[in-house]
């Protein structure tokens, strides 16, 4: 049995395009993989800890070869364990101001710890520790779209998350894109295509 963790970065509920595509993906996955477990981590549900001064100090203590303690570091460990327990990840990621929502960046800052997500060697650099996992990522945006003029925005969303996943050791990555969803005459057709792709990927994920 495998576990799929859906990491939801949208707070818009039923109005969210990324969450609608995620539901299509997960419904199809559940139908085709009934023996597997699906877990959702809604980053907006209040369980994601902050990464403030105490947690940052604990992280640097690890780099110094020390063993940190305290509530802030315990919260980091719990969040990482929740993340690491999954074999497969589904990220639903709307574009905010050309990049990812701040809550997703907060999640990445919380779990990206030495000895958890990565190791570091002064001679060879970083090594990602999330080995043997795979990810599917849903990218949506209202205005930005590939091939549109710069006045319609830029994409710091996909390059950021894709780079982080690969840095963390996840190289089996599949993408589903629906963008733009406002400034286009083909929105309905593009939406159907995105949902169809989500079904196809979920069947073999």
Secondary structure, DSSP 4 states (H G I P E B T S, - for coil): --EEEEEE----GGG-HHHHHHHHHHHHHHHH-TTSEEEEEETTSS-SPP--HHHHHHHHHHHTT----SHHHHHHHHHHHHHHT-SEEEEEEEEETTEE-HHHHHHHHHH--BTTTEEEETTTEEEE--TT-EEEEEEE-SS--TTS-GGG----SHHHHHHHHHHTT--EEEEEEE--SSS-S-HHHHHHHHHHHHHHHHHT-
